[in-house]
Amino acid sequence: MLYISYMHALNIPCKLETSGDWHWGAYKWKNFKLLESQNSIFKDYGIEKDKEIPFNKEKFNVANHIRALLDMIEAGYFKEAQGMNNDYICNDKYNLEIFKKVLMLKENKNFNNINKFMLKEYGKKWAEFLRKENLNV
């Protein structure tokens, strides 16, 4: 399924209780990249269908805020995803769900950097999750 992700998706309200981003006016809404969900380990997880997009008459499938950030992490866009915990998600009730999804990337060649990113964002909460999963990363 084709869908909008990354920072564009963070600037579109979703069904989650998350803040997302708030700079939608700074983005070019006629030039955004569509991703194919089948090319990701996450498949169709977190994709909301038929969403209205600024300055477009057509409706699009859009990653919710968690999925948009997972896509950034999977792609290695750590700078763009910085602030995931305290700026974009801002809701601890999603931590376990996020942690389980990020752990799906443990075979990713970039997992060492993914782990470092998660430690910066979630600190002891991420480290404790890994310990409970018996992972010494």
A tleap script that builds the chain and sets N, CA, C and O, in Angstrom:
source leaprc.protein.ff14SB
mol = sequence {
  NMET LEU TYR ILE SER TYR MET HIE ALA LEU
  ASN ILE PRO CYS LYS LEU GLU THR SER GLY
  ASP TRP HIE TRP GLY ALA TYR LYS TRP LYS
  ASN PHE LYS LEU LEU GLU SER GLN ASN SER
  ILE PHE LYS ASP TYR GLY ILE GLU LYS ASP
  LYS GLU ILE PRO PHE ASN LYS GLU LYS PHE
  ASN VAL ALA ASN HIE ILE ARG ALA LEU LEU
  ASP MET ILE GLU ALA GLY TYR PHE LYS GLU
  ALA GLN GLY MET ASN ASN ASP TYR ILE CYS
  ASN ASP LYS TYR ASN LEU GLU ILE PHE LYS
  LYS VAL LEU MET LEU LYS GLU ASN LYS ASN
  PHE ASN ASN ILE ASN LYS PHE MET LEU LYS
  GLU TYR GLY LYS LYS TRP ALA GLU PHE LEU
  ARG LYS GLU ASN LEU ASN CVAL
}
set mol.1.N position { 0.849 -1.169 0.000 }
set mol.1.CA position { 0.000 0.000 0.000 }
set mol.1.C position { 0.898 1.237 0.000 }
set mol.1.O position { 1.829 1.325 0.800 }
set mol.2.N position { 0.631 2.170 -0.871 }
set mol.2.CA position { 1.375 3.422 -0.903 }
set mol.2.C position { 0.841 4.352 0.179 }
set mol.2.O position { -0.364 4.416 0.421 }
set mol.3.N position { 1.760 5.075 0.831 }
set mol.3.CA position { 1.350 5.961 1.915 }
set mol.3.C position { 2.377 7.068 2.132 }
set mol.3.O position { 3.533 6.951 1.727 }
set mol.4.N position { 1.935 8.138 2.775 }
set mol.4.CA position { 2.789 9.260 3.158 }
set mol.4.C position { 3.387 8.953 4.522 }
set mol.4.O position { 2.694 8.453 5.408 }
set mol.5.N position { 4.671 9.251 4.693 }
set mol.5.CA position { 5.328 9.010 5.972 }
set mol.5.C position { 6.298 10.146 6.290 }
set mol.5.O position { 6.200 11.248 5.751 }
set mol.6.N position { 7.231 9.839 7.179 }
set mol.6.CA position { 8.277 10.770 7.618 }
set mol.6.C position { 7.655 12.062 8.186 }
set mol.6.O position { 6.593 12.022 8.808 }
set mol.7.N position { 8.322 13.193 7.967 }
set mol.7.CA position { 7.886 14.446 8.580 }
set mol.7.C position { 6.530 14.925 8.055 }
set mol.7.O position { 5.768 15.552 8.791 }
set mol.8.N position { 6.231 14.638 6.804 }
set mol.8.CA position { 4.908 15.026 6.304 }
set mol.8.C position { 3.817 14.360 7.151 }
set mol.8.O position { 2.851 15.014 7.545 }
set mol.9.N position { 3.970 13.072 7.428 }
set mol.9.CA position { 2.961 12.349 8.210 }
set mol.9.C position { 2.885 12.864 9.647 }
set mol.9.O position { 1.809 12.877 10.244 }
set mol.10.N position { 4.018 13.288 10.201 }
set mol.10.CA position { 3.999 13.836 11.563 }
set mol.10.C position { 3.204 15.137 11.640 }
set mol.10.O position { 2.791 15.547 12.724 }
set mol.11.N position { 2.992 15.775 10.517 }
set mol.11.CA position { 2.268 17.041 10.478 }
set mol.11.C position { 0.806 16.888 10.085 }
set mol.11.O position { 0.134 17.872 9.777 }
set mol.12.N position { 0.322 15.666 10.095 }
set mol.12.CA position { -1.084 15.384 9.811 }
set mol.12.C position { -1.679 14.732 11.059 }
set mol.12.O position { -1.146 13.728 11.532 }
set mol.13.N position { -2.755 15.267 11.597 }
set mol.13.CA position { -3.353 14.651 12.785 }
set mol.13.C position { -3.704 13.184 12.523 }
set mol.13.O position { -4.136 12.821 11.429 }
set mol.14.N position { -3.509 12.355 13.545 }
set mol.14.CA position { -3.851 10.936 13.421 }
set mol.14.C position { -4.769 10.537 14.569 }
set mol.14.O position { -5.131 11.367 15.403 }
set mol.15.N position { -5.142 9.268 14.605 }
set mol.15.CA position { -6.092 8.774 15.604 }
set mol.15.C position { -5.458 8.533 16.973 }
set mol.15.O position { -6.167 8.286 17.948 }
set mol.16.N position { -4.141 8.603 17.050 }
set mol.16.CA position { -3.449 8.380 18.319 }
set mol.16.C position { -3.534 9.615 19.215 }
set mol.16.O position { -3.825 10.718 18.753 }
set mol.17.N position { -3.276 9.406 20.489 }
set mol.17.CA position { -3.195 10.517 21.435 }
set mol.17.C position { -1.742 10.987 21.493 }
set mol.17.O position { -1.067 10.843 22.513 }
set mol.18.N position { -1.281 11.547 20.384 }
set mol.18.CA position { 0.090 12.031 20.246 }
set mol.18.C position { 0.048 13.444 19.684 }
set mol.18.O position { -0.942 13.859 19.081 }
set mol.19.N position { 1.133 14.173 19.891 }
set mol.19.CA position { 1.137 15.564 19.431 }
set mol.19.C position { 1.604 15.721 17.996 }
set mol.19.O position { 1.199 16.666 17.321 }
set mol.20.N position { 2.449 14.814 17.514 }
set mol.20.CA position { 2.992 14.979 16.175 }
set mol.20.C position { 3.812 16.252 16.089 }
set mol.20.O position { 4.337 16.727 17.096 }
set mol.21.N position { 3.921 16.798 14.906 }
set mol.21.CA position { 4.658 18.044 14.705 }
set mol.21.C position { 3.642 19.150 14.452 }
set mol.21.O position { 2.452 18.872 14.302 }
set mol.22.N position { 4.083 20.366 14.403 }
set mol.22.CA position { 3.167 21.491 14.283 }
set mol.22.C position { 3.670 22.528 13.277 }
set mol.22.O position { 3.298 23.700 13.346 }
set mol.23.N position { 4.504 22.098 12.360 }
set mol.23.CA position { 5.067 23.017 11.369 }
set mol.23.C position { 4.564 22.694 9.962 }
set mol.23.O position { 5.325 22.793 8.999 }
set mol.24.N position { 3.314 22.315 9.833 }
set mol.24.CA position { 2.807 21.848 8.546 }
set mol.24.C position { 2.956 22.892 7.446 }
set mol.24.O position { 3.084 22.538 6.274 }
set mol.25.N position { 2.942 24.155 7.802 }
set mol.25.CA position { 3.060 25.204 6.798 }
set mol.25.C position { 4.435 25.281 6.156 }
set mol.25.O position { 4.599 25.904 5.107 }
set mol.26.N position { 5.425 24.649 6.782 }
set mol.26.CA position { 6.797 24.690 6.266 }
set mol.26.C position { 7.062 23.608 5.221 }
set mol.26.O position { 8.138 23.580 4.624 }
set mol.27.N position { 6.105 22.728 4.996 }
set mol.27.CA position { 6.331 21.600 4.083 }
set mol.27.C position { 5.665 21.821 2.734 }
set mol.27.O position { 4.639 22.493 2.629 }
set mol.28.N position { 6.268 21.244 1.716 }
set mol.28.CA position { 5.717 21.311 0.364 }
set mol.28.C position { 4.734 20.150 0.200 }
set mol.28.O position { 5.133 18.990 0.095 }
set mol.29.N position { 3.467 20.482 0.182 }
set mol.29.CA position { 2.426 19.459 0.161 }
set mol.29.C position { 2.085 18.974 -1.238 }
set mol.29.O position { 1.194 18.140 -1.400 }
set mol.30.N position { 2.763 19.468 -2.229 }
set mol.30.CA position { 2.595 18.952 -3.588 }
set mol.30.C position { 3.741 18.010 -3.950 }
set mol.30.O position { 3.645 17.261 -4.922 }
set mol.31.N position { 4.818 18.044 -3.175 }
set mol.31.CA position { 6.001 17.217 -3.445 }
set mol.31.C position { 6.347 16.377 -2.226 }
set mol.31.O position { 7.197 16.766 -1.425 }
set mol.32.N position { 5.713 15.255 -2.082 }
set mol.32.CA position { 6.062 14.345 -0.997 }
set mol.32.C position { 6.247 12.954 -1.576 }
set mol.32.O position { 5.640 12.586 -2.581 }
set mol.33.N position { 7.098 12.201 -0.916 }
set mol.33.CA position { 7.413 10.851 -1.380 }
set mol.33.C position { 6.413 9.868 -0.784 }
set mol.33.O position { 6.096 9.931 0.404 }
set mol.34.N position { 5.925 8.968 -1.615 }
set mol.34.CA position { 5.067 7.888 -1.133 }
set mol.34.C position { 5.924 6.650 -0.912 }
set mol.34.O position { 6.745 6.296 -1.758 }
set mol.35.N position { 5.733 5.999 0.217 }
set mol.35.CA position { 6.428 4.752 0.520 }
set mol.35.C position { 5.507 3.576 0.234 }
set mol.35.O position { 4.285 3.725 0.229 }
set mol.36.N position { 6.087 2.418 -0.002 }
set mol.36.CA position { 5.333 1.174 -0.200 }
set mol.36.C position { 5.430 0.369 1.092 }
set mol.36.O position { 6.526 0.001 1.515 }
set mol.37.N position { 4.297 0.096 1.715 }
set mol.37.CA position { 4.290 -0.589 3.014 }
set mol.37.C position { 4.901 -1.987 2.949 }
set mol.37.O position { 5.469 -2.455 3.935 }
set mol.38.N position { 4.794 -2.648 1.819 }
set mol.38.CA position { 5.326 -4.012 1.711 }
set mol.38.C position { 6.853 -4.040 1.681 }
set mol.38.O position { 7.451 -5.110 1.792 }
set mol.39.N position { 7.487 -2.880 1.534 }
set mol.39.CA position { 8.945 -2.806 1.555 }
set mol.39.C position { 9.497 -2.616 2.960 }
set mol.39.O position { 10.709 -2.490 3.140 }
set mol.40.N position { 8.628 -2.595 3.946 }
set mol.40.CA position { 9.031 -2.388 5.339 }
set mol.40.C position { 8.685 -3.610 6.173 }
set mol.40.O position { 7.722 -4.320 5.882 }
set mol.41.N position { 9.465 -3.847 7.198 }
set mol.41.CA position { 9.178 -4.933 8.144 }
set mol.41.C position { 7.840 -4.691 8.852 }
set mol.41.O position { 7.219 -5.633 9.345 }
set mol.42.N position { 7.405 -3.449 8.900 }
set mol.42.CA position { 6.169 -3.101 9.608 }
set mol.42.C position { 4.907 -3.283 8.762 }
set mol.42.O position { 3.794 -3.170 9.276 }
set mol.43.N position { 5.075 -3.564 7.472 }
set mol.43.CA position { 3.957 -3.791 6.535 }
set mol.43.C position { 2.903 -2.680 6.635 }
set mol.43.O position { 3.234 -1.512 6.433 }
set mol.44.N position { 1.640 -3.016 6.943 }
set mol.44.CA position { 0.564 -2.021 6.967 }
set mol.44.C position { 0.284 -1.463 8.367 }
set mol.44.O position { -0.662 -0.696 8.550 }
set mol.45.N position { 1.097 -1.843 9.347 }
set mol.45.CA position { 0.907 -1.357 10.718 }
set mol.45.C position { 0.914 0.182 10.751 }
set mol.45.O position { 1.792 0.818 10.168 }
set mol.46.N position { -0.055 0.754 11.425 }
set mol.46.CA position { -0.072 2.186 11.693 }
set mol.46.C position { -0.365 3.084 10.504 }
set mol.46.O position { -0.056 4.275 10.541 }
set mol.47.N position { -0.949 2.540 9.462 }
set mol.47.CA position { -1.274 3.369 8.296 }
set mol.47.C position { -2.779 3.639 8.293 }
set mol.47.O position { -3.592 2.716 8.276 }
set mol.48.N position { -3.121 4.905 8.309 }
set mol.48.CA position { -4.520 5.322 8.275 }
set mol.48.C position { -4.901 5.643 6.829 }
set mol.48.O position { -4.152 6.301 6.107 }
set mol.49.N position { -6.060 5.174 6.430 }
set mol.49.CA position { -6.480 5.280 5.027 }
set mol.49.C position { -7.328 6.520 4.756 }
set mol.49.O position { -8.042 7.019 5.626 }
set mol.50.N position { -7.223 6.991 3.525 }
set mol.50.CA position { -8.078 8.061 2.994 }
set mol.50.C position { -8.091 9.325 3.856 }
set mol.50.O position { -9.148 9.794 4.280 }
set mol.51.N position { -6.913 9.857 4.102 }
set mol.51.CA position { -6.782 11.070 4.914 }
set mol.51.C position { -6.691 12.302 4.013 }
set mol.51.O position { -6.139 12.249 2.914 }
set mol.52.N position { -7.236 13.393 4.499 }
set mol.52.CA position { -7.106 14.665 3.793 }
set mol.52.C position { -5.727 15.253 4.064 }
set mol.52.O position { -5.223 15.216 5.186 }
set mol.53.N position { -5.137 15.794 3.014 }
set mol.53.CA position { -3.795 16.351 3.066 }
set mol.53.C position { -3.879 17.829 2.685 }
set mol.53.O position { -4.611 18.183 1.761 }
set mol.54.N position { -3.137 18.703 3.387 }
set mol.54.CA position { -3.186 20.126 3.032 }
set mol.54.C position { -2.890 20.368 1.551 }
set mol.54.O position { -1.968 19.781 0.984 }
set mol.55.N position { -3.678 21.232 0.944 }
set mol.55.CA position { -3.490 21.698 -0.435 }
set mol.55.C position { -3.643 20.596 -1.482 }
set mol.55.O position { -3.127 20.729 -2.592 }
set mol.56.N position { -4.346 19.510 -1.147 }
set mol.56.CA position { -4.588 18.419 -2.091 }
set mol.56.C position { -6.067 18.062 -2.069 }
set mol.56.O position { -6.670 17.977 -0.999 }
set mol.57.N position { -6.642 17.857 -3.224 }
set mol.57.CA position { -8.033 17.418 -3.301 }
set mol.57.C position { -8.131 15.909 -3.119 }
set mol.57.O position { -9.129 15.397 -2.612 }
set mol.58.N position { -7.092 15.211 -3.536 }
set mol.58.CA position { -7.042 13.753 -3.434 }
set mol.58.C position { -6.788 13.341 -1.976 }
set mol.58.O position { -6.134 14.067 -1.227 }
set mol.59.N position { -7.305 12.184 -1.586 }
set mol.59.CA position { -7.031 11.640 -0.253 }
set mol.59.C position { -5.910 10.613 -0.363 }
set mol.59.O position { -5.730 9.977 -1.401 }
set mol.60.N position { -5.158 10.463 0.733 }
set mol.60.CA position { -3.997 9.577 0.746 }
set mol.60.C position { -3.998 8.711 1.999 }
set mol.60.O position { -4.610 9.055 3.010 }
set mol.61.N position { -3.303 7.588 1.913 }
set mol.61.CA position { -3.000 6.788 3.092 }
set mol.61.C position { -1.817 7.465 3.783 }
set mol.61.O position { -0.875 7.914 3.131 }
set mol.62.N position { -1.885 7.530 5.119 }
set mol.62.CA position { -0.873 8.273 5.869 }
set mol.62.C position { -0.442 7.467 7.093 }
set mol.62.O position { -1.273 6.886 7.790 }
set mol.63.N position { 0.857 7.441 7.342 }
set mol.63.CA position { 1.380 6.811 8.556 }
set mol.63.C position { 0.912 7.605 9.770 }
set mol.63.O position { 0.938 8.836 9.763 }
set mol.64.N position { 0.480 6.888 10.821 }
set mol.64.CA position { 0.213 7.613 12.057 }
set mol.64.C position { 1.562 8.061 12.628 }
set mol.64.O position { 2.608 7.723 12.074 }
set mol.65.N position { 1.549 8.808 13.714 }
set mol.65.CA position { 2.789 9.390 14.218 }
set mol.65.C position { 3.804 8.336 14.638 }
set mol.65.O position { 5.000 8.512 14.406 }
set mol.66.N position { 3.357 7.257 15.244 }
set mol.66.CA position { 4.293 6.189 15.619 }
set mol.66.C position { 4.897 5.570 14.372 }
set mol.66.O position { 6.113 5.395 14.297 }
set mol.67.N position { 4.075 5.238 13.403 }
set mol.67.CA position { 4.589 4.601 12.184 }
set mol.67.C position { 5.551 5.528 11.445 }
set mol.67.O position { 6.577 5.071 10.943 }
set mol.68.N position { 5.241 6.810 11.371 }
set mol.68.CA position { 6.133 7.756 10.692 }
set mol.68.C position { 7.509 7.752 11.351 }
set mol.68.O position { 8.529 7.774 10.663 }
set mol.69.N position { 7.537 7.725 12.668 }
set mol.69.CA position { 8.812 7.704 13.390 }
set mol.69.C position { 9.516 6.364 13.230 }
set mol.69.O position { 10.739 6.323 13.095 }
set mol.70.N position { 8.767 5.275 13.243 }
set mol.70.CA position { 9.374 3.962 12.992 }
set mol.70.C position { 9.997 3.917 11.600 }
set mol.70.O position { 11.079 3.357 11.422 }
set mol.71.N position { 9.326 4.496 10.625 }
set mol.71.CA position { 9.884 4.551 9.270 }
set mol.71.C position { 11.192 5.338 9.249 }
set mol.71.O position { 12.150 4.941 8.586 }
set mol.72.N position { 11.229 6.451 9.975 }
set mol.72.CA position { 12.461 7.246 10.037 }
set mol.72.C position { 13.587 6.454 10.687 }
set mol.72.O position { 14.725 6.480 10.220 }
set mol.73.N position { 13.263 5.752 11.766 }
set mol.73.CA position { 14.274 4.943 12.452 }
set mol.73.C position { 14.764 3.834 11.538 }
set mol.73.O position { 15.969 3.608 11.426 }
set mol.74.N position { 13.846 3.146 10.886 }
set mol.74.CA position { 14.226 2.060 9.983 }
set mol.74.C position { 15.136 2.576 8.862 }
set mol.74.O position { 16.063 1.881 8.446 }
set mol.75.N position { 14.871 3.784 8.378 }
set mol.75.CA position { 15.657 4.369 7.285 }
set mol.75.C position { 16.960 5.007 7.775 }
set mol.75.O position { 17.795 5.415 6.968 }
set mol.76.N position { 17.131 5.092 9.098 }
set mol.76.CA position { 18.339 5.712 9.643 }
set mol.76.C position { 18.275 7.229 9.693 }
set mol.76.O position { 19.313 7.887 9.770 }
set mol.77.N position { 17.078 7.795 9.651 }
set mol.77.CA position { 16.903 9.249 9.710 }
set mol.77.C position { 16.768 9.695 11.167 }
set mol.77.O position { 15.725 10.199 11.583 }
set mol.78.N position { 17.835 9.502 11.925 }
set mol.78.CA position { 17.786 9.768 13.365 }
set mol.78.C position { 17.679 11.261 13.681 }
set mol.78.O position { 16.997 11.648 14.630 }
set mol.79.N position { 18.338 12.084 12.904 }
set mol.79.CA position { 18.272 13.530 13.142 }
set mol.79.C position { 16.831 14.015 13.013 }
set mol.79.O position { 16.357 14.804 13.830 }
set mol.80.N position { 16.145 13.541 11.990 }
set mol.80.CA position { 14.759 13.944 11.773 }
set mol.80.C position { 13.832 13.401 12.857 }
set mol.80.O position { 12.848 14.047 13.218 }
set mol.81.N position { 14.143 12.221 13.372 }
set mol.81.CA position { 13.298 11.589 14.392 }
set mol.81.C position { 13.617 12.071 15.805 }
set mol.81.O position { 12.910 11.738 16.756 }
set mol.82.N position { 14.684 12.856 15.936 }
set mol.82.CA position { 15.067 13.362 17.255 }
set mol.82.C position { 13.900 14.125 17.865 }
set mol.82.O position { 13.283 14.960 17.204 }
set mol.83.N position { 13.602 13.838 19.118 }
set mol.83.CA position { 12.445 14.416 19.784 }
set mol.83.C position { 11.253 13.477 19.785 }
set mol.83.O position { 10.163 13.846 20.222 }
set mol.84.N position { 11.460 12.270 19.298 }
set mol.84.CA position { 10.387 11.279 19.203 }
set mol.84.C position { 9.589 11.183 20.500 }
set mol.84.O position { 8.365 11.311 20.490 }
set mol.85.N position { 10.275 10.962 21.602 }
set mol.85.CA position { 9.616 10.728 22.881 }
set mol.85.C position { 8.950 11.991 23.431 }
set mol.85.O position { 7.760 11.973 23.745 }
set mol.86.N position { 9.696 13.072 23.548 }
set mol.86.CA position { 9.201 14.258 24.246 }
set mol.86.C position { 8.562 15.322 23.368 }
set mol.86.O position { 7.883 16.212 23.881 }
set mol.87.N position { 8.761 15.254 22.059 }
set mol.87.CA position { 8.183 16.270 21.179 }
set mol.87.C position { 7.047 15.745 20.307 }
set mol.87.O position { 6.069 16.456 20.073 }
set mol.88.N position { 7.163 14.511 19.824 }
set mol.88.CA position { 6.205 14.005 18.839 }
set mol.88.C position { 5.192 13.009 19.412 }
set mol.88.O position { 4.016 13.042 19.048 }
set mol.89.N position { 5.641 12.132 20.298 }
set mol.89.CA position { 4.724 11.143 20.881 }
set mol.89.C position { 4.112 11.697 22.163 }
set mol.89.O position { 2.889 11.754 22.285 }
set mol.90.N position { 4.929 12.098 23.102 }
set mol.90.CA position { 4.475 12.766 24.332 }
set mol.90.C position { 3.411 11.972 25.089 }
set mol.90.O position { 2.508 12.554 25.690 }
set mol.91.N position { 3.518 10.650 25.058 }
set mol.91.CA position { 2.520 9.835 25.742 }
set mol.91.C position { 3.127 8.465 26.045 }
set mol.91.O position { 3.311 7.639 25.150 }
set mol.92.N position { 3.435 8.240 27.329 }
set mol.92.CA position { 4.086 6.994 27.744 }
set mol.92.C position { 3.231 5.757 27.515 }
set mol.92.O position { 3.755 4.643 27.522 }
set mol.93.N position { 1.938 5.921 27.314 }
set mol.93.CA position { 1.093 4.738 27.136 }
set mol.93.C position { 1.461 3.960 25.875 }
set mol.93.O position { 1.076 2.799 25.735 }
set mol.94.N position { 2.198 4.582 24.958 }
set mol.94.CA position { 2.607 3.909 23.724 }
set mol.94.C position { 4.011 3.307 23.798 }
set mol.94.O position { 4.460 2.687 22.834 }
set mol.95.N position { 4.706 3.474 24.915 }
set mol.95.CA position { 6.099 3.022 24.997 }
set mol.95.C position { 6.272 1.549 24.660 }
set mol.95.O position { 7.103 1.207 23.819 }
set mol.96.N position { 5.512 0.677 25.291 }
set mol.96.CA position { 5.677 -0.756 25.060 }
set mol.96.C position { 5.411 -1.114 23.600 }
set mol.96.O position { 6.151 -1.900 23.009 }
set mol.97.N position { 4.374 -0.550 23.026 }
set mol.97.CA position { 4.065 -0.788 21.611 }
set mol.97.C position { 5.235 -0.342 20.728 }
set mol.97.O position { 5.652 -1.065 19.824 }
set mol.98.N position { 5.753 0.847 20.999 }
set mol.98.CA position { 6.893 1.368 20.232 }
set mol.98.C position { 8.106 0.472 20.415 }
set mol.98.O position { 8.765 0.115 19.438 }
set mol.99.N position { 8.409 0.105 21.650 }
set mol.99.CA position { 9.590 -0.719 21.928 }
set mol.99.C position { 9.519 -2.057 21.197 }
set mol.99.O position { 10.512 -2.514 20.631 }
set mol.100.N position { 8.347 -2.680 21.213 }
set mol.100.CA position { 8.196 -3.965 20.519 }
set mol.100.C position { 8.399 -3.810 19.016 }
set mol.100.O position { 9.010 -4.666 18.377 }
set mol.101.N position { 7.893 -2.730 18.460 }
set mol.101.CA position { 8.069 -2.493 17.019 }
set mol.101.C position { 9.530 -2.206 16.689 }
set mol.101.O position { 10.047 -2.722 15.698 }
set mol.102.N position { 10.200 -1.397 17.495 }
set mol.102.CA position { 11.619 -1.107 17.251 }
set mol.102.C position { 12.437 -2.385 17.366 }
set mol.102.O position { 13.388 -2.580 16.609 }
set mol.103.N position { 12.085 -3.245 18.290 }
set mol.103.CA position { 12.816 -4.502 18.459 }
set mol.103.C position { 12.704 -5.394 17.221 }
set mol.103.O position { 13.558 -6.253 17.001 }
set mol.104.N position { 11.676 -5.202 16.425 }
set mol.104.CA position { 11.564 -5.949 15.168 }
set mol.104.C position { 12.739 -5.641 14.240 }
set mol.104.O position { 13.009 -6.395 13.305 }
set mol.105.N position { 13.428 -4.546 14.496 }
set mol.105.CA position { 14.563 -4.130 13.669 }
set mol.105.C position { 15.894 -4.693 14.165 }
set mol.105.O position { 16.949 -4.295 13.671 }
set mol.106.N position { 15.863 -5.612 15.132 }
set mol.106.CA position { 17.119 -6.080 15.736 }
set mol.106.C position { 18.061 -6.753 14.744 }
set mol.106.O position { 19.261 -6.831 15.007 }
set mol.107.N position { 17.557 -7.240 13.615 }
set mol.107.CA position { 18.423 -7.841 12.591 }
set mol.107.C position { 18.876 -6.808 11.554 }
set mol.107.O position { 19.649 -7.126 10.650 }
set mol.108.N position { 18.397 -5.587 11.687 }
set mol.108.CA position { 18.788 -4.504 10.786 }
set mol.108.C position { 20.276 -4.217 10.975 }
set mol.108.O position { 20.759 -4.153 12.106 }
set mol.109.N position { 20.997 -4.044 9.875 }
set mol.109.CA position { 22.449 -3.809 9.950 }
set mol.109.C position { 22.780 -2.549 10.743 }
set mol.109.O position { 23.911 -2.384 11.200 }
set mol.110.N position { 21.815 -1.671 10.907 }
set mol.110.CA position { 22.008 -0.405 11.603 }
set mol.110.C position { 21.486 -0.448 13.043 }
set mol.110.O position { 21.301 0.600 13.661 }
set mol.111.N position { 21.247 -1.651 13.583 }
set mol.111.CA position { 20.601 -1.727 14.898 }
set mol.111.C position { 21.437 -1.100 16.003 }
set mol.111.O position { 20.869 -0.590 16.969 }
set mol.112.N position { 22.738 -1.115 15.904 }
set mol.112.CA position { 23.562 -0.468 16.928 }
set mol.112.C position { 23.212 1.021 17.025 }
set mol.112.O position { 23.082 1.556 18.126 }
set mol.113.N position { 23.061 1.682 15.889 }
set mol.113.CA position { 22.673 3.100 15.892 }
set mol.113.C position { 21.218 3.291 16.306 }
set mol.113.O position { 20.880 4.286 16.947 }
set mol.114.N position { 20.368 2.353 15.946 }
set mol.114.CA position { 18.966 2.399 16.381 }
set mol.114.C position { 18.912 2.320 17.904 }
set mol.114.O position { 18.185 3.079 18.545 }
set mol.115.N position { 19.679 1.405 18.477 }
set mol.115.CA position { 19.733 1.256 19.924 }
set mol.115.C position { 20.230 2.543 20.591 }
set mol.115.O position { 19.658 2.983 21.589 }
set mol.116.N position { 21.281 3.143 20.049 }
set mol.116.CA position { 21.797 4.404 20.602 }
set mol.116.C position { 20.728 5.494 20.553 }
set mol.116.O position { 20.560 6.256 21.505 }
set mol.117.N position { 20.016 5.559 19.443 }
set mol.117.CA position { 18.940 6.543 19.310 }
set mol.117.C position { 17.871 6.316 20.381 }
set mol.117.O position { 17.440 7.258 21.046 }
set mol.118.N position { 17.453 5.073 20.541 }
set mol.118.CA position { 16.412 4.759 21.527 }
set mol.118.C position { 16.881 5.060 22.946 }
set mol.118.O position { 16.094 5.515 23.775 }
set mol.119.N position { 18.149 4.810 23.230 }
set mol.119.CA position { 18.684 5.146 24.555 }
set mol.119.C position { 18.652 6.654 24.788 }
set mol.119.O position { 18.351 7.097 25.897 }
set mol.120.N position { 18.954 7.441 23.770 }
set mol.120.CA position { 18.886 8.903 23.908 }
set mol.120.C position { 17.449 9.364 24.121 }
set mol.120.O position { 17.194 10.264 24.921 }
set mol.121.N position { 16.521 8.754 23.412 }
set mol.121.CA position { 15.123 9.177 23.488 }
set mol.121.C position { 14.406 8.674 24.746 }
set mol.121.O position { 13.657 9.419 25.378 }
set mol.122.N position { 14.640 7.413 25.102 }
set mol.122.CA position { 13.858 6.780 26.169 }
set mol.122.C position { 14.680 6.368 27.382 }
set mol.122.O position { 14.112 5.976 28.402 }
set mol.123.N position { 16.003 6.448 27.294 }
set mol.123.CA position { 16.875 6.183 28.429 }
set mol.123.C position { 16.633 4.854 29.111 }
set mol.123.O position { 16.618 3.800 28.475 }
set mol.124.N position { 16.442 4.924 30.430 }
set mol.124.CA position { 16.301 3.716 31.254 }
set mol.124.C position { 15.088 2.872 30.863 }
set mol.124.O position { 15.109 1.651 31.017 }
set mol.125.N position { 14.053 3.501 30.369 }
set mol.125.CA position { 12.854 2.740 29.975 }
set mol.125.C position { 13.194 1.766 28.841 }
set mol.125.O position { 12.762 0.614 28.867 }
set mol.126.N position { 13.964 2.222 27.851 }
set mol.126.CA position { 14.392 1.354 26.749 }
set mol.126.C position { 15.358 0.294 27.266 }
set mol.126.O position { 15.235 -0.879 26.915 }
set mol.127.N position { 16.311 0.695 28.090 }
set mol.127.CA position { 17.298 -0.246 28.627 }
set mol.127.C position { 16.615 -1.338 29.448 }
set mol.127.O position { 16.982 -2.509 29.349 }
set mol.128.N position { 15.640 -0.969 30.245 }
set mol.128.CA position { 14.903 -1.944 31.058 }
set mol.128.C position { 14.101 -2.893 30.167 }
set mol.128.O position { 14.043 -4.093 30.434 }
set mol.129.N position { 13.492 -2.366 29.127 }
set mol.129.CA position { 12.765 -3.210 28.180 }
set mol.129.C position { 13.704 -4.250 27.574 }
set mol.129.O position { 13.361 -5.430 27.514 }
set mol.130.N position { 14.878 -3.827 27.129 }
set mol.130.CA position { 15.849 -4.761 26.545 }
set mol.130.C position { 16.270 -5.817 27.558 }
set mol.130.O position { 16.418 -6.991 27.219 }
set mol.131.N position { 16.464 -5.392 28.805 }
set mol.131.CA position { 16.854 -6.345 29.851 }
set mol.131.C position { 15.764 -7.395 30.043 }
set mol.131.O position { 16.062 -8.584 30.154 }
set mol.132.N position { 14.514 -6.969 30.082 }
set mol.132.CA position { 13.398 -7.903 30.245 }
set mol.132.C position { 13.279 -8.852 29.058 }
set mol.132.O position { 12.795 -9.975 29.199 }
set mol.133.N position { 13.718 -8.399 27.899 }
set mol.133.CA position { 13.703 -9.239 26.696 }
set mol.133.C position { 14.965 -10.099 26.598 }
set mol.133.O position { 15.171 -10.804 25.610 }
set mol.134.N position { 15.803 -10.032 27.631 }
set mol.134.CA position { 17.072 -10.775 27.676 }
set mol.134.C position { 17.989 -10.428 26.509 }
set mol.134.O position { 18.656 -11.294 25.943 }
set mol.135.N position { 18.008 -9.154 26.164 }
set mol.135.CA position { 18.883 -8.693 25.089 }
set mol.135.C position { 19.989 -7.837 25.676 }
set mol.135.O position { 19.728 -6.857 26.374 }
set mol.136.N position { 21.196 -8.205 25.395 }
set mol.136.CA position { 22.349 -7.439 25.846 }
set mol.136.C position { 22.924 -6.726 24.632 }
set mol.136.O position { 23.823 -7.232 23.960 }
set mol.137.N position { 22.391 -5.549 24.366 }
set mol.137.CA position { 22.796 -4.812 23.163 }
set mol.137.C position { 23.798 -3.748 23.536 }
set mol.137.O position { 24.269 -3.012 22.669 }
savepdb mol mol.pdb
quit
